[in-house]
């Protein structure tokens, strides 16, 4: 919540745009997923995200199966390219068959009151 508040404040004060993306790992077979396998897959996803995003972008672990990725000044149509690169790197690693999914949310645009 503090991170989102900070980003929202940056957007309001400096008129920067941000896109939020939540990346979720879905287990191939929920009944037989072990914690070590999930942690390994989460580690692989984190490495893939960190290697792909720019230094100005932010990634944080959001839950036991999700990451919140905050992309700075990126057109919405380019997010799919970024996420595609992240997923391609992830699929090259030992991810135990976990399936990545993502959702995108835009922060509301602030208009100046002059």
Order of alpha helices (4+ residues) and beta strands (2+ residues): alpha-beta-alpha-beta-beta-alpha-beta
